[in-house]
Amino acid sequence: MSDSLSEVLSQVVGPLIAEDSGELFVAKLDAKEIHLHLRGSFSGCPGNQLVIQHLVEPALRRAAPNAVITVSSGELIPEGAVQWTRVQSPSAPPPRK
């Protein structure tokens, strides 16, 4: 995982999702493929596509311009996905509460 992707998740995406009482899970994260899963308040929320298209994807695209980005949502977590707070790099700042 690149440091820039880690920074985007720690400083932009993670706090944004947490602020709306959501949970962020990472199923795959590298320069070629990013698969995130949103749970909690984002499960079934009609507005989550706006957040994904206008905030999450552009932030990730700056860090990994050629990556295939997939963002799913729902209460069922994809197999192998890990909650973001558990996969942060040691140099990343802790998430805001």
N, C-alpha and C positions, 0 to 999 in steps of 0.2 A: 504494500500500500504506500502510495506516495505521501510525503509530508504535506503537500498542498491539499490533497483530498482530506487528510486527517484534520487539517486546519479548518477547511470549509465545513466539515461535519461538526467539529467542536465549537466553532465560533459563529456559524450562521444557521445551518440546518437544525442541529440538535437543539439549540436554545429556542428557535422558532417553533419547533414541534412541541417542546416541553411547555412553552408559554401558553399553548392552546390545550394543555392537559393531554397531549399525545405522547406516544412512545415510539422511538426510532430503533429499528432493527436493521442490521446489515447482513445480507445473504451473500453478497459478492462485492468486492471493492478492489479494483485495480485500474490501470490506465486504459484498458480495453473494454471493461464491462463493470457496470455499477448496478447492483440490484438492492434497493432499499425497501423496507416494509414499514408502514405506518399503522399503529394500533392505538387504541384508546379513543379519544374524541374524534380521531380521523376515520374510524370504522364506520363506513356508510354515510359519512358527511358529504352532502352535495357540493360543498365549497372546497373540498380537498383537492379537486382537479385544478382549481384556480391557483391554489398555493403551490401545487406541484409544478404547473406549467410556467408560472410567472415568478416564482421565488426559488424553489428547490432546484429545478433543472438548470436555470441560468447560472446559479452559483456553482453547481457541479461542473457545468460546461466550461467555466473559466479555468478550473483546475485540471480538467481532463477533456479537452476539446474534441477528441475523436472517439470517446467512449460511447458505448451503447448504454443508455440509461433506462432502467425499468424501476418504477415505483409502484408498489402494490399497497393495498390497505385492507384492513379487516381484522377481526379478532383471531383468526387462525394464522399463526406465524409459520412462514415457510420452513421446511426442514433445513437444519443447518444454520439458520439465521441466529445472530447473536445481538442482544441488546447493545446499543452503541456505547453506553457507559462502561461496558466490560471489554470493549475492543480498542479503546483509545490508545494511542501511542503514549509512552511515558512523558514525552515532552509537551503533550497537549494540555491546555489548562482544563481544570475540572468543569463539568457542566454547571450552569447557573441553576439555582433552585427557585 
